[in-house]
Amino acid sequence: EYMQLWDPQWEPGKAPHEIARRPIGAIAIANSDAGASAYTHVAIDEAHRAISDLVDAT
């Protein structure tokens, strides 16, 4: 997770977790880090997003 007091505010799509989760070919990153939050529900949401990214790319 980012800390509002110390971490910079990134433009939409420029945050490290947003850049790292962009699909490359048939590879998509899906874990809680891809959502910048260390919780199970975030990991599940990111898994859904990663599969959707791959389906949309085909």
C-alpha positions in Angstrom: 0.0 0.0 0.0 1.1 3.5 -0.6 1.4 6.0 2.3 -0.2 9.3 1.5 2.2 11.2 3.7 5.4 10.0 2.0 4.7 8.5 -1.4 4.2 10.7 -4.4 0.9 11.1 -6.2 1.2 9.5 -9.6 -0.9 10.4 -12.7 -3.5 7.8 -13.6 -1.7 4.8 -15.2 1.7 5.9 -14.0 1.8 4.3 -10.6 4.3 1.4 -10.2 1.6 -1.1 -9.6 -0.4 0.0 -12.7 2.7 -0.2 -14.9 3.7 -3.6 -13.6 0.2 -5.2 -14.1 0.0 -4.4 -17.8 -0.3 -7.6 -19.8 2.6 -8.6 -22.0 1.4 -11.1 -24.6 -0.3 -13.9 -22.7 1.2 -13.0 -19.4 -0.8 -11.0 -16.8 0.1 -10.2 -13.2 -2.6 -11.0 -10.6 -1.8 -10.6 -6.9 -2.5 -8.2 -4.1 0.5 -6.1 -5.1 -1.0 -5.5 -8.5 -3.8 -3.6 -6.6 -1.4 -1.9 -4.2 -3.1 -3.3 -1.2 -2.3 -6.4 0.8 -5.7 -7.9 1.3 -7.3 -11.1 0.0 -10.2 -9.4 -1.6 -7.8 -7.2 -3.6 -5.9 -10.3 -4.8 -9.3 -11.8 -6.0 -10.2 -8.6 -7.7 -6.8 -8.5 -9.4 -7.2 -12.1 -10.6 -10.5 -11.2 -12.2 -8.9 -8.1 -13.8 -6.0 -10.1 -15.2 -8.2 -12.7 -16.8 -10.4 -10.0 -18.2 -7.3 -8.3 -19.6 -6.2 -11.5 -21.4 -9.7 -12.2 -22.7 -10.0 -8.6 -24.0 -6.6 -8.9 -25.7 -7.7 -11.8 -27.8 
